[in-house]
Amino acid sequence: MTSSSKDSGSGIYYAITVVTLLIICCAESVAFSVYNKWIFSGPLKTPIFATATHQLTCFLGAAVVWGTAPKSFYTRTKIDSGAVWTKIMIIPIAFVMNIGMNNLSLQFTTLALNQLIRSFSPVAIAITSFLIEGKVQSLPKALSLAALVCGVVMGVMTSPDFEIVGFLICGASVLGQAMGIVMTAFVMGGATVKLHVFDVLLYSTLPSLVVLLPWSYALGEFEILKEAFAADAGYTLGLIVAGGCLAFTYNLFCTIFIKMTSSVYYGVTGGFRCALAIVISFFLFPQKITTLGIAGICIAMIAFVFNSYFTMKEKIDAQNAKHATEDVNAAKDVEKEGLLSGQDAVNAVASKAKLLGEA
């Protein structure tokens, strides 16, 4: 197989894998958002406790993989550096801000407005990515991000369901999301240490419980849980387990997606995921929308398509360039070995001639 065929095949395989992960992440994202809005609006109004159980489920899932999977599939990375531990601990802090605040906001605002506000995340992620990872966006990507934000602003400002408390809580969650996504990509792919997907789940989930459980207790959610279990323990437990399963699979696929693409690309997909959730939410919940709101969603989706194209193209070009460099280095190594072998032969002949001369 030629180098060109190898690069082409690798690029196609990479594109198919990323698109498949994108579809899975979008489907799980919408399902998770709808499920959370439904459960926090009626069956079980305990968003912070639910967030804690989601984290616990993620830890248990990663622990099962660690204990049962073959070493060829996953081997836990040991952390010996205090600096690395500090970086890892930023992830659960950001998670509490991101998911905890987002789930809480669902009690104060509609799912449509919640998703529109969270569509600001690409800008926050791009800025955070520049400050932490040093990533600079190309002009086409910057323009597409600007268009995405314009569409989101148009939708938010014209929403009849706008509510200031929910807006502020959800806005705080966007900052946490940006920090969490960028730090996950930075820690997993940084030069200091390279963590596996399950390493992130093992190390960063339990610390968030230290904040989430006291927060839940302070909000009076333990009393709500007590009443729910007294009324129907099986139903309540089923709701908690279902949410945990969605959380583990969603976190797993999204973390893999971030690793294969970049934090900025994942953030941009949020525009499409939010638009999809908004459309579905109008069929499931009582909400209102204006003509300008519909136009804003359309602009956001078009901007997403363009930014996705630019980002995917850059990533595939980088993959092909990497394979080309590896082929060149391999060829140089072969050539070097041949030269060394030839030099060894010359030295051997010279030594033999010298011995014959002395004799």
C-alpha positions as CSV (number, residue, x, y, z in Angstrom):
1,M,0.0,0.0,0.0
2,T,1.4,3.4,-1.0
3,S,1.8,6.3,1.4
4,S,-1.0,8.2,-0.4
5,S,-3.4,5.3,-0.1
6,K,-2.6,4.9,3.6
7,D,-3.2,8.6,4.3
8,S,-6.5,8.6,2.3
9,G,-7.7,5.5,4.1
10,S,-6.7,6.9,7.5
11,G,-8.5,10.2,6.7
12,I,-11.7,8.4,5.7
13,Y,-11.7,6.2,8.7
14,Y,-11.1,9.2,11.0
15,A,-14.0,11.1,9.4
16,I,-16.5,8.2,9.7
17,T,-15.5,7.7,13.3
18,V,-16.0,11.4,14.2
19,V,-19.3,11.6,12.4
20,T,-20.6,8.5,14.2
21,L,-19.5,9.9,17.6
22,L,-21.1,13.2,16.7
23,I,-24.5,11.6,16.0
24,I,-24.3,9.6,19.2
25,C,-23.4,12.7,21.3
26,C,-26.2,14.7,19.7
27,A,-28.8,12.0,20.3
28,E,-27.7,11.5,23.9
29,S,-27.5,15.2,24.6
30,V,-31.1,15.8,23.4
31,A,-32.4,12.8,25.3
32,F,-30.6,13.8,28.5
33,S,-31.8,17.4,28.3
34,V,-35.4,16.4,27.7
35,Y,-35.2,13.8,30.5
36,N,-33.7,16.2,33.0
37,K,-36.3,18.9,32.2
38,W,-39.1,16.4,32.6
39,I,-37.9,14.9,35.9
40,F,-36.9,18.3,37.5
41,S,-40.3,19.8,36.5
42,G,-42.4,17.2,38.3
43,P,-41.5,13.6,39.2
44,L,-38.3,14.4,41.2
45,K,-37.4,18.1,41.8
46,T,-33.8,17.4,43.0
47,P,-31.5,18.7,40.3
48,I,-28.4,18.9,42.5
49,F,-28.8,15.5,44.0
50,A,-29.4,14.0,40.6
51,T,-26.2,15.6,39.4
52,A,-24.3,13.9,42.3
53,T,-25.8,10.5,41.4
54,H,-24.8,11.1,37.8
55,Q,-21.2,11.6,38.9
56,L,-21.3,8.6,41.1
57,T,-22.6,6.4,38.3
58,C,-19.8,7.7,36.0
59,F,-17.2,6.7,38.6
60,L,-18.7,3.2,39.1
61,G,-18.8,2.6,35.3
62,A,-15.2,3.6,34.9
63,A,-14.2,1.5,37.9
64,V,-15.9,-1.6,36.4
65,V,-14.0,-1.1,33.2
66,W,-10.8,-0.7,35.2
67,G,-11.3,-3.9,37.1
68,T,-12.6,-6.1,34.2
69,A,-11.2,-4.8,30.9
70,P,-8.0,-6.4,29.6
71,K,-4.8,-4.3,29.9
72,S,-4.6,-3.9,26.2
73,F,-7.9,-2.0,26.3
74,Y,-7.3,0.1,29.4
75,T,-4.6,0.5,32.0
76,R,-5.0,3.1,34.7
77,T,-2.5,6.0,34.5
78,K,-0.8,6.7,37.8
79,I,-0.5,10.3,38.9
80,D,2.6,11.2,40.9
81,S,2.8,14.9,40.2
82,G,1.1,17.4,42.4
83,A,0.9,19.9,39.5
84,V,-1.0,17.3,37.4
85,W,-3.4,16.6,40.3
86,T,-4.1,20.3,40.5
87,K,-5.0,20.4,36.8
88,I,-7.3,17.4,37.2
89,M,-9.1,18.9,40.1
90,I,-10.1,21.8,37.9
91,I,-12.4,19.4,36.0
92,P,-14.8,18.5,38.8
93,I,-14.9,22.2,39.9
94,A,-15.9,23.1,36.4
95,F,-18.4,20.3,36.3
96,V,-20.2,21.5,39.4
97,M,-20.5,24.9,37.8
98,N,-21.5,23.5,34.4
99,I,-24.0,20.6,35.0
100,G,-25.0,21.5,38.6
101,M,-26.0,25.1,37.6
102,N,-27.5,24.0,34.3
103,N,-29.8,21.4,36.0
104,L,-30.8,23.9,38.6
105,S,-31.7,26.5,35.9
106,L,-34.2,24.0,34.5
107,Q,-36.4,24.7,37.5
108,F,-36.6,28.4,36.6
109,T,-36.7,28.5,32.8
110,T,-37.9,26.6,29.8
111,L,-35.8,24.0,28.0
112,A,-35.8,26.1,24.8
113,L,-34.4,29.2,26.6
114,N,-31.9,27.0,28.6
115,Q,-30.5,25.6,25.4
116,L,-30.3,29.0,23.7
117,I,-28.3,30.5,26.5
118,R,-25.9,27.5,26.5
119,S,-25.3,28.1,22.8
120,F,-23.0,30.9,23.9
121,S,-20.5,28.2,24.9
122,P,-18.5,28.2,21.6
123,V,-17.3,31.7,22.3
124,A,-16.4,31.0,25.9
125,I,-14.7,27.8,24.9
126,A,-12.7,29.5,22.1
127,I,-11.5,32.2,24.5
128,T,-10.7,29.6,27.3
129,S,-8.9,27.4,24.8
130,F,-6.8,30.3,23.7
131,L,-5.8,31.2,27.3
132,I,-5.1,27.6,28.4
133,E,-4.0,25.8,25.3
134,G,-2.8,28.7,23.2
135,K,-5.2,27.8,20.3
136,V,-5.9,30.6,17.8
137,Q,-8.9,30.3,15.5
138,S,-8.5,30.8,11.7
139,L,-10.4,33.7,10.1
140,P,-13.2,31.4,8.5
141,K,-13.8,29.7,11.8
142,A,-13.8,33.0,13.7
143,L,-16.5,34.3,11.3
144,S,-18.6,31.2,11.6
145,L,-18.4,31.5,15.4
146,A,-19.5,35.1,15.2
147,A,-22.5,34.1,13.0
148,L,-23.4,31.4,15.5
149,V,-23.4,33.8,18.4
150,C,-25.5,36.3,16.4
151,G,-28.1,33.6,15.8
152,V,-28.2,32.7,19.4
153,V,-28.4,36.3,20.6
154,M,-31.3,36.8,18.2
155,G,-33.1,33.8,19.7
156,V,-32.5,34.7,23.3
157,M,-33.4,38.4,23.1
158,T,-36.8,37.7,21.3
159,S,-37.8,34.8,23.6
160,P,-41.2,35.4,25.3
161,D,-40.1,33.0,28.1
162,F,-37.0,35.0,29.1
163,E,-36.6,34.9,32.9
164,I,-33.6,36.7,34.7
165,V,-33.0,34.1,37.4
166,G,-32.8,31.2,35.1
167,F,-30.7,33.3,32.6
168,L,-28.1,34.1,35.3
169,I,-27.9,30.5,36.6
170,C,-27.6,29.1,33.1
171,G,-25.0,31.7,32.1
172,A,-22.8,30.6,35.0
173,S,-23.1,27.1,33.8
174,V,-21.7,28.1,30.4
175,L,-18.5,29.3,32.0
176,G,-18.1,26.0,33.9
177,Q,-18.7,24.1,30.6
178,A,-15.9,26.0,28.9
179,M,-13.5,25.4,31.7
180,G,-14.4,21.7,31.9
181,I,-14.1,21.0,28.1
182,V,-10.9,22.8,27.6
183,M,-9.2,21.3,30.7
184,T,-10.3,17.8,29.7
185,A,-8.7,18.2,26.3
186,F,-5.6,19.9,27.9
187,V,-5.0,17.2,30.6
188,M,-5.7,14.3,28.3
189,G,-3.5,15.5,25.5
190,G,-0.9,17.6,27.2
191,A,2.8,17.0,27.3
192,T,2.9,16.6,31.1
193,V,0.6,13.6,31.3
194,K,-1.7,11.7,28.9
195,L,-4.9,10.4,30.5
196,H,-7.2,7.8,29.1
197,V,-11.0,8.5,29.0
198,F,-11.6,6.3,32.0
199,D,-8.7,8.0,33.9
200,V,-10.7,11.3,33.7
201,L,-13.8,9.6,35.0
202,L,-12.0,7.8,37.8
203,Y,-10.1,10.8,39.0
204,S,-12.5,13.7,38.5
205,T,-16.0,12.4,39.4
206,L,-15.9,11.7,43.2
207,P,-14.4,15.0,44.2
208,S,-17.4,16.8,42.9
209,L,-19.6,15.0,45.4
210,V,-17.9,17.0,48.2
211,V,-19.6,20.1,46.8
212,L,-22.8,18.6,45.3
213,L,-24.1,16.7,48.3
214,P,-23.9,19.5,50.9
215,W,-25.4,21.8,48.2
216,S,-28.3,19.4,47.7
217,Y,-28.9,19.2,51.4
218,A,-28.9,22.9,51.8
219,L,-31.6,23.3,49.2
220,G,-33.8,20.8,51.0
221,E,-33.6,18.1,48.4
222,F,-33.1,15.3,50.9
223,E,-36.6,16.0,52.3
224,I,-38.0,15.8,48.8
225,L,-36.2,12.5,48.2
226,K,-37.5,11.1,51.5
227,E,-41.1,11.9,50.5
228,A,-40.6,10.4,47.0
229,F,-39.2,7.1,48.3
230,A,-42.0,6.9,50.9
231,A,-44.6,7.3,48.1
232,D,-43.0,4.9,45.5
233,A,-39.5,3.7,46.2
234,G,-39.2,1.6,43.0
235,Y,-40.3,4.4,40.7
236,T,-38.0,6.9,42.4
237,L,-35.0,4.5,42.2
238,G,-35.7,3.8,38.6
239,L,-35.6,7.5,37.8
240,I,-32.3,7.9,39.5
241,V,-30.7,4.9,37.8
242,A,-32.0,5.9,34.4
243,G,-30.4,9.4,34.8
244,G,-27.2,7.8,35.9
245,C,-27.0,5.5,32.9
246,L,-27.6,8.4,30.5
247,A,-24.9,10.4,32.3
248,F,-22.2,7.7,32.1
249,T,-22.7,7.0,28.4
250,Y,-23.0,10.6,27.5
251,N,-19.8,11.6,29.4
252,L,-18.0,8.6,27.9
253,F,-18.8,9.4,24.2
254,C,-18.3,13.1,24.6
255,T,-14.9,12.7,26.2
256,I,-13.8,10.4,23.4
257,F,-15.2,13.0,20.9
258,I,-13.2,15.8,22.5
259,K,-10.0,13.6,22.4
260,M,-10.5,12.8,18.7
261,T,-11.3,16.4,17.6
262,S,-10.7,19.4,19.9
263,S,-12.4,21.3,22.7
264,V,-13.4,24.1,20.2
265,Y,-15.0,21.7,17.8
266,Y,-17.1,20.0,20.5
267,G,-18.2,23.5,21.7
268,V,-19.4,24.4,18.2
269,T,-21.4,21.2,18.0
270,G,-23.4,22.6,20.9
271,G,-25.1,25.0,18.4
272,F,-26.6,22.1,16.5
273,R,-27.4,20.1,19.6
274,C,-29.1,23.0,21.2
275,A,-31.2,23.7,18.1
276,L,-32.2,20.1,17.9
277,A,-33.2,20.1,21.6
278,I,-35.2,23.3,21.1
279,V,-37.2,22.0,18.2
280,I,-38.1,18.8,20.1
281,S,-38.9,20.6,23.3
282,F,-41.7,22.5,21.6
283,F,-43.4,19.2,20.9
284,L,-43.0,18.0,24.5
285,F,-43.4,21.1,26.7
286,P,-45.6,24.3,26.7
287,Q,-43.3,27.0,25.2
288,K,-43.5,30.0,23.0
289,I,-41.3,31.2,20.1
290,T,-41.2,34.3,17.7
291,T,-40.3,34.6,14.0
292,L,-37.0,36.2,14.9
293,G,-36.4,33.3,17.3
294,I,-36.8,30.8,14.5
295,A,-34.5,32.9,12.3
296,G,-31.9,32.9,15.0
297,I,-32.0,29.1,15.3
298,C,-31.6,28.8,11.5
299,I,-28.6,31.2,11.5
300,A,-27.0,29.2,14.3
301,M,-27.4,25.9,12.4
302,I,-26.0,27.3,9.2
303,A,-23.0,28.7,11.1
304,F,-22.5,25.3,12.7
305,V,-22.3,23.5,9.3
306,F,-19.6,25.9,8.1
307,N,-17.6,25.8,11.3
308,S,-17.8,22.0,11.3
309,Y,-16.4,21.9,7.8
310,F,-13.5,24.1,8.5
311,T,-12.6,22.3,11.8
312,M,-12.9,18.9,10.2
313,K,-10.7,19.9,7.3
314,E,-8.0,21.2,9.6
315,K,-8.1,18.0,11.7
316,I,-7.9,15.7,8.7
317,D,-5.0,17.7,7.1
318,A,-3.1,17.4,10.4
319,Q,-3.7,13.7,10.5
320,N,-2.4,13.3,7.0
321,A,0.6,15.5,7.7
322,K,1.5,13.4,10.7
323,H,1.4,10.1,8.7
324,A,3.5,11.7,6.0
325,T,6.1,12.8,8.5
326,E,6.2,9.3,10.0
327,D,6.8,7.8,6.5
328,V,9.6,10.2,5.8
329,N,11.3,9.5,9.2
330,A,10.9,5.7,8.6
331,A,12.6,6.1,5.2
332,K,15.5,8.1,6.7
333,D,16.0,5.4,9.3
334,V,16.2,2.7,6.6
335,E,18.6,4.8,4.6
336,K,20.8,5.5,7.7
337,E,20.9,1.8,8.6
338,G,22.0,1.0,5.0
339,L,24.8,3.6,5.2
340,L,26.0,2.2,8.5
341,S,25.9,-1.3,7.2
342,G,28.0,-0.2,4.2
343,Q,30.5,1.6,6.4
344,D,30.8,-1.5,8.6
345,A,31.7,-3.6,5.5
346,V,34.3,-1.1,4.4
347,N,35.9,-1.0,7.9
348,A,36.0,-4.8,7.9
349,V,37.8,-5.0,4.6
350,A,40.3,-2.4,5.7
351,S,41.0,-4.3,9.0
352,K,41.5,-7.5,7.1
353,A,43.9,-5.8,4.7
354,K,45.8,-4.3,7.5
355,L,46.2,-7.7,9.2
356,L,47.5,-9.3,5.9
357,G,50.0,-6.5,5.5
358,E,51.4,-7.0,9.0
359,A,51.7,-10.7,8.4
